[in-house]
Amino acid sequence: MDKKIKFLCTVCLVAVAVIFLFAVDRGHLGSPYVKRILNLSAIYAIVSVSMNLVNGFTGLFSLGQSGFMAIGAFSVAVFTIPKASIKSIFYVEPMAPWLVEMRLPFVAAILIGGLIAAVLALLIGYPVLRLKSDYLAIATLGFSEIIRIVLTNMPTITNGAFGIKRIPPITSMFTVFGIAALCIGIMMLLINSSYGRAFKAIREDNVAAEAMGINLTLHKELAFSVSAFFSAIAGGLYASFLTTIDPKQFYFTLTYNFLLIVVLGGMGSVTGTVLASFVITYGLEWLRFFDSPLMIGNIPVPLFRPGLRMVIFSILLMLVVLFFRKGIMGTKEFSWDGIYFWFKDKKYRGLLKRKAGRKAGGSGA
């Protein structure tokens, strides 16, 4: 396709997306429930792409995303709750005096959370990233749980197991989607840079990559810390989205949602991961119908009960994994050329089929 046509297509796509978001944000389209699902999908997209950066592009098997999210979430919560609400929230043990006066704007708080997570990832990554496959997954999972337990046992900072309420909410969808677009854009730039090519080389073959002069430790640390940074950014958005957080929300099971999104979208595809974030988040909400009791006439249907939703969702995922092992996009990315040639090939295949049909019909006559 011509570059001008591709540029025009991109501008039109962005314009349609902005108009759609504006309509949903102002209540002209959809409902508050739809708005909530879209915001949650955008937040999950950031975490999933950051996880794909490590798991899909660098070939490491990390499961520490929920821990890094917790750091970002509590950073935003601790620094942005109004000073007037602190006493009523920290009623069991008062907040540390040095922290009471430290009120920060949302952007500063979310960046601090990201930086703390990145530094922790650098520290823990040095010994942990020497491990491989399952061992690395277990180590990062354990690290995630350590973070959650530490946050639970810091009552003067995080209010312990009670969590923090009255976090100032994000009022506009453009804030969530704008930050998501910025974060995913930066990660795409990194993936398409020389560092990204080094990540892919490490994924394909450690020994060959090292023989080519790629510093394995440096690049693994870079991928791990960047992933932690953006996971914490998503955690900060998550805290403002929910307005109430506690350590129980960041169990390691939360990470499995992101792993499912990465697998379904395609290990090594950013656009596939973003698409899967919206599909899985919406699918989980849509399947809530199965968690409610169902009556046909006066007869209750026994299968419809709390928990059925996850059973059906797991079966659907098993089918996807069995029949679409590479996920929605595999390692491919969205491109106008890809769409153009897909339609062109489809048209060409249809033409050949019609010709073959006519020839068969003529020979039969």
BADREN-887175 format. One record per residue (C-alpha): residue number from 1; x, y, z; residue in one letter. Coordinates in pm, whole numbers. Layout:
residues N
<rec n="NUM" X="X" Y="Y" Z="Z" res="A"/>
...
END
This chain:
residues 365
<rec n="1" X="0" Y="0" Z="0" res="M"/>
<rec n="2" X="103" Y="357" Z="-61" res="D"/>
<rec n="3" X="242" Y="541" Z="245" res="K"/>
<rec n="4" X="-8" Y="826" Z="207" res="K"/>
<rec n="5" X="-301" Y="584" Z="206" res="I"/>
<rec n="6" X="-163" Y="408" Z="515" res="K"/>
<rec n="7" X="-120" Y="743" Z="689" res="F"/>
<rec n="8" X="-478" Y="843" Z="603" res="L"/>
<rec n="9" X="-609" Y="507" Z="728" res="C"/>
<rec n="10" X="-421" Y="554" Z="1055" res="T"/>
<rec n="11" X="-556" Y="909" Z="1100" res="V"/>
<rec n="12" X="-911" Y="786" Z="1033" res="C"/>
<rec n="13" X="-870" Y="498" Z="1280" res="L"/>
<rec n="14" X="-740" Y="730" Z="1553" res="V"/>
<rec n="15" X="-1021" Y="980" Z="1484" res="A"/>
<rec n="16" X="-1286" Y="707" Z="1512" res="V"/>
<rec n="17" X="-1129" Y="582" Z="1838" res="A"/>
<rec n="18" X="-1123" Y="936" Z="1985" res="V"/>
<rec n="19" X="-1486" Y="1000" Z="1885" res="I"/>
<rec n="20" X="-1591" Y="665" Z="2032" res="F"/>
<rec n="21" X="-1410" Y="734" Z="2362" res="L"/>
<rec n="22" X="-1556" Y="1085" Z="2377" res="F"/>
<rec n="23" X="-1908" Y="947" Z="2325" res="A"/>
<rec n="24" X="-1866" Y="679" Z="2594" res="V"/>
<rec n="25" X="-1693" Y="918" Z="2835" res="D"/>
<rec n="26" X="-1972" Y="1176" Z="2810" res="R"/>
<rec n="27" X="-2246" Y="913" Z="2836" res="G"/>
<rec n="28" X="-2374" Y="954" Z="2477" res="H"/>
<rec n="29" X="-2291" Y="591" Z="2402" res="L"/>
<rec n="30" X="-2291" Y="274" Z="2614" res="G"/>
<rec n="31" X="-2333" Y="293" Z="2992" res="S"/>
<rec n="32" X="-2117" Y="346" Z="3302" res="P"/>
<rec n="33" X="-2071" Y="-33" Z="3307" res="Y"/>
<rec n="34" X="-1927" Y="-31" Z="2954" res="V"/>
<rec n="35" X="-1707" Y="262" Z="3050" res="K"/>
<rec n="36" X="-1577" Y="67" Z="3349" res="R"/>
<rec n="37" X="-1495" Y="-241" Z="3136" res="I"/>
<rec n="38" X="-1312" Y="-31" Z="2877" res="L"/>
<rec n="39" X="-1104" Y="143" Z="3144" res="N"/>
<rec n="40" X="-1017" Y="-188" Z="3309" res="L"/>
<rec n="41" X="-924" Y="-337" Z="2970" res="S"/>
<rec n="42" X="-686" Y="-48" Z="2900" res="A"/>
<rec n="43" X="-516" Y="-95" Z="3240" res="I"/>
<rec n="44" X="-485" Y="-471" Z="3184" res="Y"/>
<rec n="45" X="-340" Y="-400" Z="2838" res="A"/>
<rec n="46" X="-46" Y="-210" Z="2994" res="I"/>
<rec n="47" X="34" Y="-493" Z="3238" res="V"/>
<rec n="48" X="-8" Y="-762" Z="2973" res="S"/>
<rec n="49" X="217" Y="-588" Z="2719" res="V"/>
<rec n="50" X="479" Y="-534" Z="2992" res="S"/>
<rec n="51" X="456" Y="-906" Z="3076" res="M"/>
<rec n="52" X="486" Y="-995" Z="2708" res="N"/>
<rec n="53" X="802" Y="-785" Z="2689" res="L"/>
<rec n="54" X="968" Y="-1030" Z="2931" res="V"/>
<rec n="55" X="788" Y="-1356" Z="2851" res="N"/>
<rec n="56" X="718" Y="-1322" Z="2480" res="G"/>
<rec n="57" X="1002" Y="-1105" Z="2346" res="F"/>
<rec n="58" X="1289" Y="-1194" Z="2581" res="T"/>
<rec n="59" X="1194" Y="-1556" Z="2642" res="G"/>
<rec n="60" X="1201" Y="-1535" Z="3023" res="L"/>
<rec n="61" X="918" Y="-1685" Z="3227" res="F"/>
<rec n="62" X="829" Y="-1423" Z="3488" res="S"/>
<rec n="63" X="518" Y="-1426" Z="3708" res="L"/>
<rec n="64" X="584" Y="-1124" Z="3929" res="G"/>
<rec n="65" X="344" Y="-875" Z="3770" res="Q"/>
<rec n="66" X="93" Y="-859" Z="4056" res="S"/>
<rec n="67" X="369" Y="-764" Z="4302" res="G"/>
<rec n="68" X="489" Y="-476" Z="4085" res="F"/>
<rec n="69" X="131" Y="-364" Z="4035" res="M"/>
<rec n="70" X="85" Y="-356" Z="4413" res="A"/>
<rec n="71" X="385" Y="-124" Z="4450" res="I"/>
<rec n="72" X="240" Y="123" Z="4199" res="G"/>
<rec n="73" X="-109" Y="99" Z="4347" res="A"/>
<rec n="74" X="2" Y="167" Z="4705" res="F"/>
<rec n="75" X="235" Y="444" Z="4591" res="S"/>
<rec n="76" X="-56" Y="631" Z="4434" res="V"/>
<rec n="77" X="-284" Y="554" Z="4728" res="A"/>
<rec n="78" X="-37" Y="667" Z="4997" res="V"/>
<rec n="79" X="66" Y="991" Z="4826" res="F"/>
<rec n="80" X="-268" Y="1107" Z="4683" res="T"/>
<rec n="81" X="-532" Y="1048" Z="4952" res="I"/>
<rec n="82" X="-650" Y="1385" Z="5089" res="P"/>
<rec n="83" X="-487" Y="1498" Z="5410" res="K"/>
<rec n="84" X="-827" Y="1546" Z="5572" res="A"/>
<rec n="85" X="-911" Y="1175" Z="5521" res="S"/>
<rec n="86" X="-588" Y="1029" Z="5663" res="I"/>
<rec n="87" X="-704" Y="1008" Z="6026" res="K"/>
<rec n="88" X="-1029" Y="834" Z="5936" res="S"/>
<rec n="89" X="-846" Y="582" Z="5714" res="I"/>
<rec n="90" X="-550" Y="511" Z="5943" res="F"/>
<rec n="91" X="-766" Y="471" Z="6256" res="Y"/>
<rec n="92" X="-590" Y="157" Z="6392" res="V"/>
<rec n="93" X="-234" Y="287" Z="6362" res="E"/>
<rec n="94" X="-171" Y="647" Z="6251" res="P"/>
<rec n="95" X="19" Y="718" Z="5932" res="M"/>
<rec n="96" X="391" Y="786" Z="5975" res="A"/>
<rec n="97" X="434" Y="1162" Z="6052" res="P"/>
<rec n="98" X="695" Y="1214" Z="5775" res="W"/>
<rec n="99" X="442" Y="1080" Z="5524" res="L"/>
<rec n="100" X="140" Y="1284" Z="5636" res="V"/>
<rec n="101" X="275" Y="1610" Z="5492" res="E"/>
<rec n="102" X="394" Y="1447" Z="5171" res="M"/>
<rec n="103" X="92" Y="1497" Z="4943" res="R"/>
<rec n="104" X="179" Y="1463" Z="4574" res="L"/>
<rec n="105" X="-6" Y="1501" Z="4244" res="P"/>
<rec n="106" X="-117" Y="1185" Z="4066" res="F"/>
<rec n="107" X="156" Y="1197" Z="3799" res="V"/>
<rec n="108" X="438" Y="1227" Z="4055" res="A"/>
<rec n="109" X="293" Y="948" Z="4271" res="A"/>
<rec n="110" X="252" Y="708" Z="3979" res="I"/>
<rec n="111" X="607" Y="778" Z="3856" res="L"/>
<rec n="112" X="749" Y="719" Z="4205" res="I"/>
<rec n="113" X="570" Y="384" Z="4216" res="G"/>
<rec n="114" X="714" Y="293" Z="3876" res="G"/>
<rec n="115" X="1067" Y="389" Z="3978" res="L"/>
<rec n="116" X="1049" Y="194" Z="4306" res="I"/>
<rec n="117" X="931" Y="-113" Z="4116" res="A"/>
<rec n="118" X="1206" Y="-74" Z="3853" res="A"/>
<rec n="119" X="1478" Y="-42" Z="4118" res="V"/>
<rec n="120" X="1347" Y="-346" Z="4307" res="L"/>
<rec n="121" X="1338" Y="-539" Z="3979" res="A"/>
<rec n="122" X="1702" Y="-446" Z="3913" res="L"/>
<rec n="123" X="1804" Y="-563" Z="4262" res="L"/>
<rec n="124" X="1612" Y="-889" Z="4255" res="I"/>
<rec n="125" X="1678" Y="-948" Z="3886" res="G"/>
<rec n="126" X="2054" Y="-980" Z="3922" res="Y"/>
<rec n="127" X="2044" Y="-1312" Z="4112" res="P"/>
<rec n="128" X="1704" Y="-1432" Z="3989" res="V"/>
<rec n="129" X="1749" Y="-1387" Z="3613" res="L"/>
<rec n="130" X="2029" Y="-1643" Z="3614" res="R"/>
<rec n="131" X="1757" Y="-1903" Z="3662" res="L"/>
<rec n="132" X="1569" Y="-2052" Z="3370" res="K"/>
<rec n="133" X="1211" Y="-2150" Z="3280" res="S"/>
<rec n="134" X="1016" Y="-2297" Z="3574" res="D"/>
<rec n="135" X="1274" Y="-2195" Z="3836" res="Y"/>
<rec n="136" X="1255" Y="-1832" Z="3728" res="L"/>
<rec n="137" X="874" Y="-1846" Z="3734" res="A"/>
<rec n="138" X="874" Y="-1981" Z="4090" res="I"/>
<rec n="139" X="1129" Y="-1722" Z="4206" res="A"/>
<rec n="140" X="937" Y="-1426" Z="4059" res="T"/>
<rec n="141" X="609" Y="-1564" Z="4195" res="L"/>
<rec n="142" X="768" Y="-1586" Z="4540" res="G"/>
<rec n="143" X="901" Y="-1231" Z="4505" res="F"/>
<rec n="144" X="551" Y="-1110" Z="4422" res="S"/>
<rec n="145" X="415" Y="-1273" Z="4737" res="E"/>
<rec n="146" X="696" Y="-1122" Z="4946" res="I"/>
<rec n="147" X="597" Y="-775" Z="4823" res="I"/>
<rec n="148" X="233" Y="-837" Z="4916" res="R"/>
<rec n="149" X="324" Y="-962" Z="5265" res="I"/>
<rec n="150" X="560" Y="-668" Z="5324" res="V"/>
<rec n="151" X="285" Y="-425" Z="5224" res="L"/>
<rec n="152" X="48" Y="-604" Z="5464" res="T"/>
<rec n="153" X="295" Y="-558" Z="5750" res="N"/>
<rec n="154" X="356" Y="-185" Z="5702" res="M"/>
<rec n="155" X="50" Y="-44" Z="5887" res="P"/>
<rec n="156" X="192" Y="306" Z="5933" res="T"/>
<rec n="157" X="247" Y="341" Z="5559" res="I"/>
<rec n="158" X="-3" Y="115" Z="5380" res="T"/>
<rec n="159" X="-261" Y="72" Z="5662" res="N"/>
<rec n="160" X="-179" Y="-300" Z="5661" res="G"/>
<rec n="161" X="-451" Y="-550" Z="5575" res="A"/>
<rec n="162" X="-723" Y="-282" Z="5600" res="F"/>
<rec n="163" X="-596" Y="-117" Z="5284" res="G"/>
<rec n="164" X="-655" Y="242" Z="5177" res="I"/>
<rec n="165" X="-988" Y="397" Z="5081" res="K"/>
<rec n="166" X="-1098" Y="729" Z="4932" res="R"/>
<rec n="167" X="-827" Y="737" Z="4669" res="I"/>
<rec n="168" X="-905" Y="1026" Z="4430" res="P"/>
<rec n="169" X="-1064" Y="869" Z="4119" res="P"/>
<rec n="170" X="-974" Y="927" Z="3756" res="I"/>
<rec n="171" X="-1269" Y="1110" Z="3605" res="T"/>
<rec n="172" X="-1184" Y="1096" Z="3234" res="S"/>
<rec n="173" X="-1135" Y="793" Z="3010" res="M"/>
<rec n="174" X="-883" Y="995" Z="2811" res="F"/>
<rec n="175" X="-647" Y="988" Z="3110" res="T"/>
<rec n="176" X="-652" Y="607" Z="3128" res="V"/>
<rec n="177" X="-635" Y="553" Z="2753" res="F"/>
<rec n="178" X="-380" Y="832" Z="2707" res="G"/>
<rec n="179" X="-144" Y="680" Z="2965" res="I"/>
<rec n="180" X="-204" Y="331" Z="2820" res="A"/>
<rec n="181" X="-123" Y="452" Z="2467" res="A"/>
<rec n="182" X="190" Y="630" Z="2590" res="L"/>
<rec n="183" X="316" Y="327" Z="2788" res="C"/>
<rec n="184" X="247" Y="76" Z="2509" res="I"/>
<rec n="185" X="398" Y="316" Z="2252" res="G"/>
<rec n="186" X="722" Y="344" Z="2454" res="I"/>
<rec n="187" X="741" Y="-35" Z="2490" res="M"/>
<rec n="188" X="689" Y="-75" Z="2113" res="M"/>
<rec n="189" X="970" Y="171" Z="2045" res="L"/>
<rec n="190" X="1194" Y="-33" Z="2277" res="L"/>
<rec n="191" X="1096" Y="-360" Z="2106" res="I"/>
<rec n="192" X="1172" Y="-215" Z="1761" res="N"/>
<rec n="193" X="1508" Y="-71" Z="1872" res="S"/>
<rec n="194" X="1843" Y="-249" Z="1879" res="S"/>
<rec n="195" X="1765" Y="-348" Z="2240" res="Y"/>
<rec n="196" X="1444" Y="-515" Z="2123" res="G"/>
<rec n="197" X="1632" Y="-710" Z="1859" res="R"/>
<rec n="198" X="1874" Y="-823" Z="2130" res="A"/>
<rec n="199" X="1575" Y="-937" Z="2342" res="F"/>
<rec n="200" X="1448" Y="-1147" Z="2050" res="K"/>
<rec n="201" X="1795" Y="-1291" Z="1990" res="A"/>
<rec n="202" X="1812" Y="-1398" Z="2357" res="I"/>
<rec n="203" X="1466" Y="-1553" Z="2323" res="R"/>
<rec n="204" X="1571" Y="-1755" Z="2018" res="E"/>
<rec n="205" X="1906" Y="-1881" Z="2147" res="D"/>
<rec n="206" X="2097" Y="-1770" Z="2457" res="N"/>
<rec n="207" X="2429" Y="-1918" Z="2347" res="V"/>
<rec n="208" X="2415" Y="-1777" Z="1993" res="A"/>
<rec n="209" X="2313" Y="-1434" Z="2124" res="A"/>
<rec n="210" X="2609" Y="-1428" Z="2366" res="E"/>
<rec n="211" X="2842" Y="-1543" Z="2090" res="A"/>
<rec n="212" X="2728" Y="-1243" Z="1884" res="M"/>
<rec n="213" X="2839" Y="-1010" Z="2164" res="G"/>
<rec n="214" X="2503" Y="-946" Z="2333" res="I"/>
<rec n="215" X="2536" Y="-889" Z="2706" res="N"/>
<rec n="216" X="2277" Y="-1134" Z="2842" res="L"/>
<rec n="217" X="2267" Y="-999" Z="3198" res="T"/>
<rec n="218" X="2231" Y="-636" Z="3088" res="L"/>
<rec n="219" X="1950" Y="-703" Z="2842" res="H"/>
<rec n="220" X="1760" Y="-940" Z="3071" res="K"/>
<rec n="221" X="1783" Y="-683" Z="3354" res="E"/>
<rec n="222" X="1667" Y="-408" Z="3118" res="L"/>
<rec n="223" X="1362" Y="-606" Z="2999" res="A"/>
<rec n="224" X="1274" Y="-709" Z="3356" res="F"/>
<rec n="225" X="1301" Y="-361" Z="3507" res="S"/>
<rec n="226" X="1114" Y="-190" Z="3220" res="V"/>
<rec n="227" X="839" Y="-448" Z="3258" res="S"/>
<rec n="228" X="824" Y="-382" Z="3634" res="A"/>
<rec n="229" X="811" Y="-5" Z="3577" res="F"/>
<rec n="230" X="510" Y="-23" Z="3344" res="F"/>
<rec n="231" X="334" Y="-283" Z="3560" res="S"/>
<rec n="232" X="361" Y="-40" Z="3852" res="A"/>
<rec n="233" X="225" Y="242" Z="3634" res="I"/>
<rec n="234" X="-75" Y="20" Z="3556" res="A"/>
<rec n="235" X="-105" Y="-55" Z="3929" res="G"/>
<rec n="236" X="-127" Y="319" Z="4002" res="G"/>
<rec n="237" X="-406" Y="354" Z="3745" res="L"/>
<rec n="238" X="-576" Y="49" Z="3896" res="Y"/>
<rec n="239" X="-577" Y="213" Z="4242" res="A"/>
<rec n="240" X="-732" Y="533" Z="4108" res="S"/>
<rec n="241" X="-978" Y="330" Z="3904" res="F"/>
<rec n="242" X="-1101" Y="128" Z="4206" res="L"/>
<rec n="243" X="-1052" Y="411" Z="4465" res="T"/>
<rec n="244" X="-1005" Y="138" Z="4731" res="T"/>
<rec n="245" X="-720" Y="-109" Z="4752" res="I"/>
<rec n="246" X="-584" Y="-366" Z="4996" res="D"/>
<rec n="247" X="-307" Y="-628" Z="4968" res="P"/>
<rec n="248" X="-554" Y="-915" Z="4908" res="K"/>
<rec n="249" X="-631" Y="-772" Z="4563" res="Q"/>
<rec n="250" X="-276" Y="-852" Z="4453" res="F"/>
<rec n="251" X="-262" Y="-1226" Z="4511" res="Y"/>
<rec n="252" X="-49" Y="-1418" Z="4262" res="F"/>
<rec n="253" X="-374" Y="-1538" Z="4097" res="T"/>
<rec n="254" X="-407" Y="-1189" Z="3948" res="L"/>
<rec n="255" X="-95" Y="-1260" Z="3742" res="T"/>
<rec n="256" X="-266" Y="-1559" Z="3578" res="Y"/>
<rec n="257" X="-518" Y="-1326" Z="3415" res="N"/>
<rec n="258" X="-234" Y="-1143" Z="3244" res="F"/>
<rec n="259" X="-66" Y="-1469" Z="3148" res="L"/>
<rec n="260" X="-390" Y="-1581" Z="2982" res="L"/>
<rec n="261" X="-413" Y="-1253" Z="2795" res="I"/>
<rec n="262" X="-54" Y="-1288" Z="2670" res="V"/>
<rec n="263" X="-108" Y="-1649" Z="2559" res="V"/>
<rec n="264" X="-438" Y="-1574" Z="2389" res="L"/>
<rec n="265" X="-306" Y="-1261" Z="2218" res="G"/>
<rec n="266" X="15" Y="-1424" Z="2102" res="G"/>
<rec n="267" X="355" Y="-1454" Z="2267" res="M"/>
<rec n="268" X="555" Y="-1188" Z="2086" res="G"/>
<rec n="269" X="272" Y="-968" Z="1957" res="S"/>
<rec n="270" X="188" Y="-630" Z="2111" res="V"/>
<rec n="271" X="-129" Y="-570" Z="1909" res="T"/>
<rec n="272" X="-247" Y="-926" Z="1978" res="G"/>
<rec n="273" X="-197" Y="-870" Z="2351" res="T"/>
<rec n="274" X="-391" Y="-541" Z="2346" res="V"/>
<rec n="275" X="-673" Y="-706" Z="2152" res="L"/>
<rec n="276" X="-681" Y="-1003" Z="2393" res="A"/>
<rec n="277" X="-696" Y="-764" Z="2692" res="S"/>
<rec n="278" X="-1026" Y="-625" Z="2569" res="F"/>
<rec n="279" X="-1162" Y="-966" Z="2461" res="V"/>
<rec n="280" X="-1083" Y="-1143" Z="2790" res="I"/>
<rec n="281" X="-1191" Y="-856" Z="3015" res="T"/>
<rec n="282" X="-1521" Y="-819" Z="2831" res="Y"/>
<rec n="283" X="-1563" Y="-1199" Z="2813" res="G"/>
<rec n="284" X="-1519" Y="-1239" Z="3188" res="L"/>
<rec n="285" X="-1783" Y="-973" Z="3252" res="E"/>
<rec n="286" X="-2024" Y="-1115" Z="2993" res="W"/>
<rec n="287" X="-1998" Y="-1463" Z="3147" res="L"/>
<rec n="288" X="-2121" Y="-1333" Z="3485" res="R"/>
<rec n="289" X="-2465" Y="-1438" Z="3361" res="F"/>
<rec n="290" X="-2369" Y="-1797" Z="3448" res="F"/>
<rec n="291" X="-2290" Y="-1708" Z="3811" res="D"/>
<rec n="292" X="-2651" Y="-1611" Z="3884" res="S"/>
<rec n="293" X="-2926" Y="-1867" Z="3963" res="P"/>
<rec n="294" X="-3148" Y="-1939" Z="3661" res="L"/>
<rec n="295" X="-3515" Y="-2040" Z="3680" res="M"/>
<rec n="296" X="-3700" Y="-2191" Z="3385" res="I"/>
<rec n="297" X="-4062" Y="-2155" Z="3489" res="G"/>
<rec n="298" X="-4052" Y="-2268" Z="3851" res="N"/>
<rec n="299" X="-3768" Y="-2512" Z="3798" res="I"/>
<rec n="300" X="-3419" Y="-2398" Z="3903" res="P"/>
<rec n="301" X="-3132" Y="-2493" Z="3672" res="V"/>
<rec n="302" X="-2876" Y="-2654" Z="3907" res="P"/>
<rec n="303" X="-2566" Y="-2571" Z="3702" res="L"/>
<rec n="304" X="-2613" Y="-2194" Z="3726" res="F"/>
<rec n="305" X="-2432" Y="-2101" Z="4046" res="R"/>
<rec n="306" X="-2135" Y="-1886" Z="4156" res="P"/>
<rec n="307" X="-1816" Y="-2022" Z="3999" res="G"/>
<rec n="308" X="-1969" Y="-2157" Z="3676" res="L"/>
<rec n="309" X="-1842" Y="-1851" Z="3491" res="R"/>
<rec n="310" X="-1478" Y="-1945" Z="3554" res="M"/>
<rec n="311" X="-1544" Y="-2309" Z="3456" res="V"/>
<rec n="312" X="-1686" Y="-2202" Z="3119" res="I"/>
<rec n="313" X="-1411" Y="-1947" Z="3072" res="F"/>
<rec n="314" X="-1143" Y="-2209" Z="3143" res="S"/>
<rec n="315" X="-1302" Y="-2450" Z="2892" res="I"/>
<rec n="316" X="-1309" Y="-2177" Z="2627" res="L"/>
<rec n="317" X="-945" Y="-2098" Z="2693" res="L"/>
<rec n="318" X="-851" Y="-2466" Z="2670" res="M"/>
<rec n="319" X="-1022" Y="-2481" Z="2330" res="L"/>
<rec n="320" X="-835" Y="-2171" Z="2216" res="V"/>
<rec n="321" X="-503" Y="-2311" Z="2333" res="V"/>
<rec n="322" X="-574" Y="-2647" Z="2167" res="L"/>
<rec n="323" X="-683" Y="-2510" Z="1830" res="F"/>
<rec n="324" X="-502" Y="-2173" Z="1819" res="F"/>
<rec n="325" X="-172" Y="-2250" Z="1988" res="R"/>
<rec n="326" X="-10" Y="-1932" Z="1863" res="K"/>
<rec n="327" X="-294" Y="-1714" Z="1994" res="G"/>
<rec n="328" X="-484" Y="-1454" Z="1798" res="I"/>
<rec n="329" X="-184" Y="-1290" Z="1630" res="M"/>
<rec n="330" X="106" Y="-1529" Z="1693" res="G"/>
<rec n="331" X="418" Y="-1315" Z="1653" res="T"/>
<rec n="332" X="260" Y="-1084" Z="1394" res="K"/>
<rec n="333" X="158" Y="-723" Z="1444" res="E"/>
<rec n="334" X="-131" Y="-524" Z="1304" res="F"/>
<rec n="335" X="-45" Y="-353" Z="974" res="S"/>
<rec n="336" X="-242" Y="-201" Z="688" res="W"/>
<rec n="337" X="-33" Y="-405" Z="442" res="D"/>
<rec n="338" X="-136" Y="-723" Z="621" res="G"/>
<rec n="339" X="-508" Y="-634" Z="595" res="I"/>
<rec n="340" X="-473" Y="-529" Z="230" res="Y"/>
<rec n="341" X="-298" Y="-850" Z="127" res="F"/>
<rec n="342" X="-537" Y="-1062" Z="332" res="W"/>
<rec n="343" X="-836" Y="-920" Z="138" res="F"/>
<rec n="344" X="-643" Y="-935" Z="-188" res="K"/>
<rec n="345" X="-550" Y="-1302" Z="-135" res="D"/>
<rec n="346" X="-905" Y="-1382" Z="-29" res="K"/>
<rec n="347" X="-1038" Y="-1219" Z="-347" res="K"/>
<rec n="348" X="-776" Y="-1401" Z="-553" res="Y"/>
<rec n="349" X="-862" Y="-1735" Z="-390" res="R"/>
<rec n="350" X="-1231" Y="-1668" Z="-450" res="G"/>
<rec n="351" X="-1163" Y="-1592" Z="-819" res="L"/>
<rec n="352" X="-965" Y="-1915" Z="-860" res="L"/>
<rec n="353" X="-1245" Y="-2108" Z="-690" res="K"/>
<rec n="354" X="-1510" Y="-1961" Z="-922" res="R"/>
<rec n="355" X="-1295" Y="-2035" Z="-1228" res="K"/>
<rec n="356" X="-1243" Y="-2392" Z="-1111" res="A"/>
<rec n="357" X="-1617" Y="-2424" Z="-1055" res="G"/>
<rec n="358" X="-1699" Y="-2294" Z="-1404" res="R"/>
<rec n="359" X="-1440" Y="-2526" Z="-1559" res="K"/>
<rec n="360" X="-1579" Y="-2827" Z="-1374" res="A"/>
<rec n="361" X="-1934" Y="-2731" Z="-1478" res="G"/>
<rec n="362" X="-1826" Y="-2689" Z="-1846" res="G"/>
<rec n="363" X="-1641" Y="-3022" Z="-1859" res="S"/>
<rec n="364" X="-1942" Y="-3194" Z="-1697" res="G"/>
<rec n="365" X="-2172" Y="-3055" Z="-1968" res="A"/>
END
